[in-house]
């Protein structure tokens, strides 16, 4: 049934009729002619809403890391140098040492020990995925540790370990030969990385080609030896990702310090270390780079080859220690942030209750010792230092000038990191002195004393030093740490004194840690325990 449609004119007529009727005098008007209905028209078809526009894909967050060294090793069981920068981000550990919180869980969710700290049980996090999307299990943890023990490069890390047992898929039990702070020890910067099953039986060349199957936050996407290594975010990482996290990190090998600075200043790099302190002011002035110097558990050392004449004579070694200009080096290098080393362990990390007797700078004593030893004037000594260690080279040059005053010619030879390590493990090396920029891996004096000087544990055997008394002291100290720290402290101090009495090393400077990072990089947290390891999963672009 159709509806009536009234015109506006008809409505007006009706209104007037009502008004006239109310007056009572008007004659009735004729009935209006009927108004025809207009033809019905179809309602317009509803317009379909356009499909919602797809949000533009977010641009990937990519960072460039100007990395100052060649990559010499990628096998987690064998890395002994700064490649831990890569390993922390790819493989992961059971535990991690945090400067604010102490030891925290990484792949391990929790742990407990028996009363005398000789049996430790670790519980893995639930749902941890490997990069091949298999599950991380306790069996893989057990085999990772056993593989590293078999390789033998890091004996000091596993010296307390008796047995390792996978109780079930998520539980690892480690029984020790003596009490040990095992969660701290396994938070090491060396040799405690966890490998997934697919990586455990791979040959050396597999790792050397940049292959990996870890459970860390990043995967190795590609590797061009000597050029770059690319890390890409692992989407299934157990911790998850915050907005702004880096999807990709490109580690560009940039051994030349001047080029690193140029890339930072020009916006071609977002993070770097081993940046000359003289460039801090100009980098900070750019507004896009923050250059930082942070106290760290690291030390500059000059290791003396006791197997090679004339340094096989204690008096010559003592003379070299007396001729080192400790205060001048501290004031004139490392931007003034370094300090005179007062022991074989950085004092920011450990200060013994009884201070160690050290060699003061004293050229007269040094000259007398050389005369007593019968060392001819003009004797030449070879010192090896890494080509990219700008500040260490400056320190060596200051020492060179002082030695010249007492008739010793110090030849400073700049060598690559790879050559340095070859020389370290060569018992017939022709170098007399070797540079060591030691950064710690375990929050204990044993990291410096045991790992460098114990004749059975050492991974840096350049000096050829061996002492049964020293070995016994650091072994007993390590076994005492978890139950009697005061006893451990006394033993470590005695061991440190032996190193000075035997003058097997010139312990030069306790060093700062330098970093240069982009101003829009947030969450960066330097860790003094791990030297120059950057935990890339912590940082984001603002």
Secondary structure in CASP SS format (residue, H / E / C, confidence):
PFRMAT SS
TARGET T0000
AUTHOR 0000-0000-0000
METHOD secondary structure of the structure
MODEL  1
X C 1.00
X C 1.00
X C 1.00
X C 1.00
X C 1.00
X C 1.00
X C 1.00
X H 1.00
X H 1.00
X H 1.00
X H 1.00
X H 1.00
X H 1.00
X H 1.00
X H 1.00
X H 1.00
X H 1.00
X H 1.00
X H 1.00
X H 1.00
X H 1.00
X H 1.00
X H 1.00
X C 1.00
X C 1.00
X C 1.00
X C 1.00
X C 1.00
X C 1.00
X C 1.00
X C 1.00
X C 1.00
X C 1.00
X C 1.00
X C 1.00
X C 1.00
X C 1.00
X C 1.00
X C 1.00
X C 1.00
X C 1.00
X C 1.00
X C 1.00
X C 1.00
X C 1.00
X C 1.00
X C 1.00
X C 1.00
X C 1.00
X C 1.00
X C 1.00
X C 1.00
X C 1.00
X C 1.00
X C 1.00
X C 1.00
X C 1.00
X C 1.00
X C 1.00
X C 1.00
X C 1.00
X E 1.00
X E 1.00
X E 1.00
X E 1.00
X E 1.00
X E 1.00
X C 1.00
X C 1.00
X C 1.00
X C 1.00
X C 1.00
X C 1.00
X C 1.00
X C 1.00
X C 1.00
X C 1.00
X C 1.00
X C 1.00
X C 1.00
X C 1.00
X C 1.00
X C 1.00
X H 1.00
X H 1.00
X H 1.00
X H 1.00
X H 1.00
X H 1.00
X H 1.00
X C 1.00
X C 1.00
X C 1.00
X C 1.00
X E 1.00
X E 1.00
X E 1.00
X E 1.00
X C 1.00
X C 1.00
X C 1.00
X E 1.00
X E 1.00
X E 1.00
X E 1.00
X C 1.00
X C 1.00
X E 1.00
X E 1.00
X E 1.00
X E 1.00
X E 1.00
X E 1.00
X C 1.00
X C 1.00
X C 1.00
X C 1.00
X C 1.00
X E 1.00
X E 1.00
X E 1.00
X E 1.00
X E 1.00
X E 1.00
X C 1.00
X C 1.00
X C 1.00
X C 1.00
X E 1.00
X C 1.00
X C 1.00
X C 1.00
X C 1.00
X C 1.00
X E 1.00
X C 1.00
X C 1.00
X H 1.00
X H 1.00
X H 1.00
X H 1.00
X H 1.00
X H 1.00
X H 1.00
X H 1.00
X H 1.00
X H 1.00
X H 1.00
X H 1.00
X H 1.00
X H 1.00
X C 1.00
X C 1.00
X C 1.00
X H 1.00
X H 1.00
X H 1.00
X H 1.00
X C 1.00
X C 1.00
X E 1.00
X E 1.00
X E 1.00
X E 1.00
X E 1.00
X E 1.00
X E 1.00
X E 1.00
X C 1.00
X C 1.00
X E 1.00
X E 1.00
X E 1.00
X E 1.00
X E 1.00
X E 1.00
X C 1.00
X C 1.00
X C 1.00
X C 1.00
X C 1.00
X H 1.00
X H 1.00
X H 1.00
X H 1.00
X C 1.00
X C 1.00
X C 1.00
X C 1.00
X C 1.00
X C 1.00
X C 1.00
X C 1.00
X C 1.00
X C 1.00
X C 1.00
X H 1.00
X H 1.00
X H 1.00
X H 1.00
X C 1.00
X C 1.00
X C 1.00
X H 1.00
X H 1.00
X H 1.00
X H 1.00
X H 1.00
X C 1.00
X C 1.00
X C 1.00
X C 1.00
X C 1.00
X C 1.00
X C 1.00
X C 1.00
X C 1.00
X E 1.00
X E 1.00
X E 1.00
X E 1.00
X E 1.00
X E 1.00
X E 1.00
X C 1.00
X C 1.00
X C 1.00
X E 1.00
X E 1.00
X E 1.00
X E 1.00
X E 1.00
X E 1.00
X C 1.00
X C 1.00
X C 1.00
X C 1.00
X C 1.00
X C 1.00
X C 1.00
X C 1.00
X C 1.00
X C 1.00
X C 1.00
X E 1.00
X C 1.00
X C 1.00
X E 1.00
X E 1.00
X E 1.00
X E 1.00
X E 1.00
X E 1.00
X C 1.00
X C 1.00
X C 1.00
X H 1.00
X H 1.00
X H 1.00
X H 1.00
X H 1.00
X H 1.00
X H 1.00
X H 1.00
X H 1.00
X C 1.00
X C 1.00
X C 1.00
X C 1.00
X C 1.00
X E 1.00
X E 1.00
X C 1.00
X C 1.00
X C 1.00
X C 1.00
X H 1.00
X H 1.00
X H 1.00
X H 1.00
X H 1.00
X H 1.00
X H 1.00
X H 1.00
X H 1.00
X C 1.00
X C 1.00
X C 1.00
X E 1.00
X E 1.00
X E 1.00
X E 1.00
X E 1.00
X E 1.00
X E 1.00
X E 1.00
X E 1.00
X E 1.00
X E 1.00
X E 1.00
X E 1.00
X E 1.00
X E 1.00
X E 1.00
X C 1.00
X C 1.00
X C 1.00
X C 1.00
X C 1.00
X C 1.00
X C 1.00
X C 1.00
X C 1.00
X H 1.00
X H 1.00
X H 1.00
X H 1.00
X H 1.00
X H 1.00
X H 1.00
X H 1.00
X H 1.00
X C 1.00
X C 1.00
X C 1.00
X H 1.00
X H 1.00
X H 1.00
X H 1.00
X H 1.00
X H 1.00
X H 1.00
X C 1.00
X H 1.00
X H 1.00
X H 1.00
X C 1.00
X C 1.00
X E 1.00
X E 1.00
X C 1.00
X C 1.00
X C 1.00
X C 1.00
X C 1.00
X C 1.00
X C 1.00
X C 1.00
X C 1.00
X C 1.00
X C 1.00
X C 1.00
X C 1.00
X C 1.00
X C 1.00
X C 1.00
X C 1.00
X C 1.00
X C 1.00
X C 1.00
X C 1.00
X C 1.00
X H 1.00
X H 1.00
X H 1.00
X H 1.00
X H 1.00
X H 1.00
X H 1.00
X H 1.00
X H 1.00
X H 1.00
X H 1.00
X C 1.00
X C 1.00
X C 1.00
X C 1.00
X C 1.00
X E 1.00
X E 1.00
X E 1.00
X E 1.00
X E 1.00
X E 1.00
X E 1.00
X E 1.00
X C 1.00
X C 1.00
X C 1.00
X H 1.00
X H 1.00
X H 1.00
X H 1.00
X H 1.00
X H 1.00
X H 1.00
X H 1.00
X H 1.00
X H 1.00
X H 1.00
X H 1.00
X H 1.00
X H 1.00
X H 1.00
X C 1.00
X C 1.00
X C 1.00
X E 1.00
X E 1.00
X E 1.00
X E 1.00
X E 1.00
X E 1.00
X E 1.00
X E 1.00
X C 1.00
X H 1.00
X H 1.00
X H 1.00
X H 1.00
X H 1.00
X H 1.00
X H 1.00
X H 1.00
X C 1.00
X C 1.00
X C 1.00
X C 1.00
X C 1.00
X C 1.00
X C 1.00
X C 1.00
X E 1.00
X E 1.00
X E 1.00
X E 1.00
X E 1.00
X E 1.00
X E 1.00
X C 1.00
X C 1.00
X C 1.00
X C 1.00
X C 1.00
X C 1.00
X H 1.00
X H 1.00
X H 1.00
X H 1.00
X H 1.00
X H 1.00
X H 1.00
X H 1.00
X C 1.00
X C 1.00
X C 1.00
X C 1.00
X C 1.00
X C 1.00
X C 1.00
X C 1.00
X C 1.00
X C 1.00
X C 1.00
X C 1.00
X C 1.00
X C 1.00
X H 1.00
X H 1.00
X H 1.00
X H 1.00
X H 1.00
X H 1.00
X H 1.00
X H 1.00
X H 1.00
X H 1.00
X H 1.00
X H 1.00
X H 1.00
X C 1.00
X C 1.00
X C 1.00
X C 1.00
X H 1.00
X H 1.00
X H 1.00
X H 1.00
X H 1.00
X H 1.00
X H 1.00
X H 1.00
X H 1.00
X H 1.00
X H 1.00
X H 1.00
X H 1.00
X H 1.00
X H 1.00
X H 1.00
X H 1.00
X C 1.00
X C 1.00
X C 1.00
X E 1.00
X E 1.00
X E 1.00
X E 1.00
X E 1.00
X E 1.00
X E 1.00
X E 1.00
X E 1.00
X E 1.00
X E 1.00
X E 1.00
X E 1.00
X E 1.00
X C 1.00
X C 1.00
X E 1.00
X E 1.00
X C 1.00
X C 1.00
X C 1.00
X C 1.00
X C 1.00
X H 1.00
X H 1.00
X H 1.00
X C 1.00
X C 1.00
X C 1.00
X C 1.00
X C 1.00
X H 1.00
X H 1.00
X H 1.00
X C 1.00
X E 1.00
X E 1.00
X C 1.00
END
